[in-house]
Amino acid sequence: MAAETGYYWGISAEGVPHHAVEELFTSLEGQAETVLKVLLNDPDWAFTPRWPLSPDQRHVLAWWMAAQILRTTRQRKRLTHQQAEAPDITSLPQEVHTLTQNNPHLRYIVENIATLALLLEARPWALGFSDMCLLTSDTPVAIWNRPDDEDQLRAAAMSDILLPLDPHRFLFLPSPATRGTDRHKHVDHLMHAEGAIGFALVEVAYDVADQFVIHHPQHDPWKHWKPNSPSQPKPWEGQTHSAPQYILKYAAFPPSLNIERRWTVEHPPPRSPDAAHA
């Protein structure tokens, strides 16, 4: 993985460069790492027996998720595209030019991260396992149906949200419409993405990518799936096609059951036609 140097550096009103937002992200990532280990590192089970998370753990992960939503290149391009009249800074030295360009995005992050984290924290979460190998991208948190909504807080409150965690596990935050009257989905629960549901999760993650997607070399979704519909349009690139819309129906996984951890790294052998017939 490579990062663009200075991407989160800013410049103060006095013209002094600062790394305050980059330092915030580093702090959030350090705290989230401990919680992610709780979710992913149980030696026996795909679903950690320590689910649901404690309030403190949810708080940490909600802040980290909020940062992943706000910090992306897709967000920056969306914000730049929405600016009707940007100041002419072409005559500035290159370093100052870069830092000044960063400022609107960094200001947007700082103004919205706390409220977004609270919105995410207050929603029910599903810890999920997918039979299908998953991918992620430079837009790691997928806000379904509204990825480029001008009001990202409203989008995060009203949309399904997907965060792939590893090749077979993910967090899913069901929207009010998806929860419906199912009381199991109004609290934290477990989710098993079987069959076509796993393909849908890959499709959504692919559709919101800005420039690249990522998958583990031993968990290659391309063996089973190829994109066959237009991804989420990028107005900043002149794309005007209709945005794909997603609807997901699933049953909460019984909390008394679990999935063996080995299925997070192993795949069932392909079934021969004879075995399938038998």
PEVENCOR-V927392 format. One record per residue. N is the residue number from 1. RES is the residue in one small letter. SS is DSSP state (a for helix, b for strand, c for the rest). NEAR is the number of other ideal C-beta (glycine too) atoms within 12 Angstrom. Layout:
# PEVENCOR-V927392
n;res;ss;near
N;RES;SS;NEAR
N;RES;SS;NEAR
This chain:
# PEVENCOR-V927392
n;res;ss;near
1;m;c;8
2;a;c;7
3;a;c;14
4;e;c;17
5;t;c;13
6;g;c;23
7;y;c;25
8;y;c;33
9;w;c;28
10;g;b;32
11;i;b;29
12;s;c;18
13;a;c;10
14;e;c;8
15;g;c;15
16;v;c;13
17;p;b;23
18;h;b;22
19;h;c;22
20;a;a;22
21;v;a;31
22;e;a;26
23;e;a;16
24;l;a;27
25;f;a;29
26;t;a;19
27;s;a;18
28;l;a;31
29;e;a;22
30;g;a;17
31;q;a;22
32;a;a;33
33;e;a;19
34;t;a;20
35;v;a;33
36;l;a;27
37;k;a;21
38;v;a;25
39;l;a;37
40;l;a;30
41;n;c;21
42;d;c;22
43;p;c;13
44;d;c;15
45;w;b;24
46;a;c;37
47;f;c;37
48;t;c;30
49;p;c;21
50;r;c;18
51;w;c;31
52;p;c;23
53;l;c;26
54;s;c;16
55;p;a;14
56;d;a;15
57;q;a;28
58;r;a;30
59;h;a;23
60;v;a;30
61;l;a;39
62;a;a;37
63;w;a;33
64;w;a;38
65;m;a;39
66;a;a;40
67;a;a;35
68;q;a;39
69;i;a;41
70;l;a;42
71;r;c;38
72;t;c;35
73;t;a;26
74;r;a;38
75;q;a;39
76;r;a;31
77;k;a;25
78;r;a;34
79;l;a;31
80;t;a;22
81;h;a;21
82;q;a;21
83;q;c;18
84;a;c;8
85;e;c;6
86;a;c;15
87;p;c;14
88;d;c;9
89;i;c;19
90;t;c;12
91;s;c;10
92;l;c;16
93;p;c;14
94;q;a;13
95;e;a;17
96;v;a;22
97;h;a;18
98;t;a;22
99;l;a;30
100;t;a;29
101;q;a;30
102;n;a;35
103;n;a;32
104;p;a;26
105;h;a;32
106;l;a;35
107;r;a;22
108;y;a;29
109;i;a;36
110;v;a;25
111;e;a;17
112;n;a;28
113;i;a;32
114;a;a;21
115;t;a;25
116;l;a;36
117;a;a;30
118;l;a;20
119;l;a;29
120;l;a;38
121;e;a;28
122;a;a;21
123;r;c;33
124;p;c;30
125;w;c;37
126;a;b;43
127;l;b;44
128;g;b;42
129;f;b;41
130;s;b;44
131;d;c;30
132;m;c;35
133;c;c;36
134;l;c;44
135;l;c;41
136;t;b;35
137;s;b;31
138;d;c;29
139;t;c;39
140;p;c;38
141;v;b;42
142;a;b;48
143;i;b;44
144;w;c;35
145;n;c;29
146;r;c;28
147;p;c;40
148;d;c;34
149;d;c;23
150;e;c;17
151;d;c;19
152;q;a;34
153;l;a;26
154;r;a;18
155;a;a;31
156;a;a;38
157;a;a;25
158;m;a;24
159;s;c;37
160;d;c;41
161;i;b;45
162;l;b;48
163;l;b;41
164;p;b;41
165;l;c;39
166;d;c;31
167;p;c;33
168;h;c;37
169;r;b;43
170;f;b;43
171;l;b;47
172;f;b;46
173;l;b;42
174;p;c;34
175;s;c;30
176;p;a;18
177;a;a;20
178;t;a;30
179;r;a;27
180;g;c;18
181;t;c;10
182;d;c;20
183;r;a;11
184;h;a;21
185;k;a;30
186;h;a;20
187;v;c;19
188;d;c;35
189;h;b;29
190;l;b;36
191;m;b;41
192;h;b;32
193;a;b;37
194;e;c;19
195;g;c;14
196;a;a;18
197;i;a;30
198;g;a;35
199;f;a;29
200;a;a;33
201;l;a;46
202;v;a;41
203;e;a;34
204;v;a;45
205;a;a;45
206;y;a;36
207;d;a;35
208;v;c;45
209;a;c;30
210;d;c;27
211;q;c;18
212;f;c;19
213;v;b;29
214;i;b;24
215;h;c;27
216;h;c;22
217;p;c;12
218;q;c;15
219;h;c;29
220;d;c;20
221;p;a;33
222;w;a;19
223;k;a;16
224;h;c;22
225;w;c;26
226;k;c;13
227;p;c;20
228;n;c;12
229;s;c;20
230;p;c;17
231;s;c;29
232;q;c;35
233;p;c;22
234;k;c;26
235;p;a;20
236;w;a;20
237;e;a;18
238;g;c;9
239;q;c;16
240;t;c;11
241;h;c;15
242;s;c;12
243;a;c;24
244;p;c;24
245;q;c;20
246;y;c;33
247;i;c;18
248;l;c;34
249;k;c;19
250;y;c;31
251;a;c;20
252;a;b;29
253;f;b;28
254;p;c;14
255;p;c;19
256;s;c;9
257;l;c;15
258;n;c;22
259;i;c;28
260;e;b;18
261;r;a;22
262;r;a;15
263;w;a;25
264;t;a;34
265;v;c;17
266;e;c;17
267;h;c;22
268;p;c;10
269;p;c;7
270;p;c;10
271;r;c;11
272;s;c;9
273;p;a;8
274;d;a;7
275;a;a;10
276;a;a;8
277;h;a;7
278;a;c;7
